[in-house]
Amino acid sequence: MSFFRDLIDGIGNLGGVTPRAGKIATDSVNPKVTYRNSQTGVTYRLERGRRRSIGLVITTDGLVIRAPHWTPIYEIDAAIDERREWVATALEKQRARLSQLAELKDGGHLLFRGKRLRVEVRQGLFEEIDLSDARCVVTTATGSIDRARLDRELWALAAQELPELAVAMAAAADLPLTAVKLSRARTLWGSCTIDGVIRLNFRLVQLPKELMRHVVAHELAHLVEFNHSPRFWKIVESLDPLCKRNRRAVKAYSVLLEL
């Protein structure tokens, strides 16, 4: 769980008390990023940079404000207050989407290969994760789930499956694939370089297999068509006959990229 989520969870445990406005903390990696409470009690992450206006973005971590270096805090708070109804609605929708895909606690669920697996937490002396198509059993000495450890398990599975799948699909279609690498990108399922290297997000193993294959097909098609022309989509369709349906379906899982 991110530092920002920890802050929000902590504030949520104040029992209805409105958090005091002002700065909560500074990001340890990027000192230009701070965490604040607005005058109306909204917790947000403030990122300052070279831009001309204030931007409000909802992520799985919560509300992120992107503002110019020179913008005073009272103007940022006013922007939040002006759009408070939108912020509240968007945050609730994002929480609902995330809870459908991942609820990492005993009795919760984890999305794996398109299925919602029940998460079982067991007390033990050693940390262990048993993840298969049928179950997700987490043995832990602390009683809580280490999200980073679970991600490492998903990464290991992706490292076994995604390169093998991409190589087989490329060979069948005679496409010039030179290498397959894994990615942790938070905005893209995959990418392709002009030298024949494709990068695939490790979270693809959480998608249904037909959607995983669709993303791989998309990136493989870029090996010969570095655009989205009609010829590009014909190549994708040759690799994935249900391309149009799967292209729409994969959008529903985009929130996974932000975890």
Sequence and secondary structure as in RCSB ss.txt:
>XXXX:A:sequence
MSFFRDLIDGIGNLGGVTPRAGKIATDSVNPKVTYRNSQTGVTYRLERGRRRSIGLVITTDGLVIRAPHWTPIYE
IDAAIDERREWVATALEKQRARLSQLAELKDGGHLLFRGKRLRVEVRQGLFEEIDLSDARCVVTTATGSIDRARL
DRELWALAAQELPELAVAMAAAADLPLTAVKLSRARTLWGSCTIDGVIRLNFRLVQLPKELMRHVVAHELAHLVE
FNHSPRFWKIVESLDPLCKRNRRAVKAYSVLLEL
>XXXX:A:secstr
  HHHHHHHHHHTTTT    SEEEEE SS TTEEEEE TTS EEEEEEES SS EEEEETTEEEEEEETT  HHH
HHHHHHHTHHHHHHHHHHHHHHHHHHEE STT EEEETTEEEEEEEEE SS EEEE SS EEEEESSSS  HHHH
HHHHHHHHHHHHHHHHHHHHHHHT    EEEEE  SS SEEE TTSEEEEEGGGGGS HHHHHHHHHHHHHTTT 
SS  HHHHHHHHHH TTHHHHHHHHGGGGGGGG 
